[in-house]
Each structure stands twice: as structure tokens, then as C-alpha cells.
Amino acid sequence: MSSSPHRKIWIVDTVVDLFFGIDIVLTFFVAYIDSRTQLLVRDSRKIAVR
């Protein structure tokens, strides 16, 4: 049973899109270091604004 090339490309594209979506969601929960103060920012509101 062989898949068409278009189906394989669609599957790969969908997997990449899912990883990209997961990355966007995780970015809202990951702390970062403020370049001005060099402190770890863990406030979810500040993370979302950034």
C-alpha cells in the first residue's frame, strides 16, 4: 500500500505545523531573563506581553 507524494507532504506539513503551534503555546509559559535588569521574569502577564 503506497501513499501518494501529496499525502506524504501533507502529513509532514501537518506535523511541522503542530510542533510550531506547541512552541507558540509553550512560549507563553517560559520565563526569560530581562536584558535590562538581568533578572528572571516569571510573571505570566509580562511573559505574554513580551
C-alpha positions in Angstrom: 0.0 0.0 0.0 1.7 3.2 -1.1 0.8 6.8 -0.3 0.8 9.5 -2.9 3.5 12.1 -2.7 0.9 14.8 -1.9 -0.3 12.8 1.1 3.2 12.4 2.4 3.9 16.1 2.1 0.6 16.9 3.8 1.5 14.7 6.7 4.9 16.2 7.1 3.4 19.7 6.8 0.8 19.0 9.5 3.4 17.6 11.9 5.6 20.7 11.4 2.5 22.9 12.0 1.7 21.0 15.2 5.2 21.5 16.6 5.1 25.2 15.7 1.7 25.6 17.5 3.1 23.8 20.6 6.1 26.1 20.5 3.9 29.2 20.4 1.8 27.9 23.4 4.9 27.0 25.4 6.5 30.4 24.8 3.7 31.9 26.9 4.8 29.8 30.0 8.6 30.0 29.8 10.4 32.5 31.9 13.0 34.8 30.4 15.9 36.9 31.6 15.3 40.7 31.4 18.1 42.2 29.4 18.0 45.4 31.4 17.9 44.0 35.0 19.4 40.5 34.3 16.6 39.1 36.5 14.5 36.1 35.7 11.0 37.2 34.8 8.3 34.6 35.8 5.2 36.9 35.7 2.8 35.4 33.2 1.5 38.8 32.2 5.0 40.1 31.4 5.9 37.0 29.5 2.8 37.3 27.4 3.4 40.9 26.6 7.0 40.2 25.6 
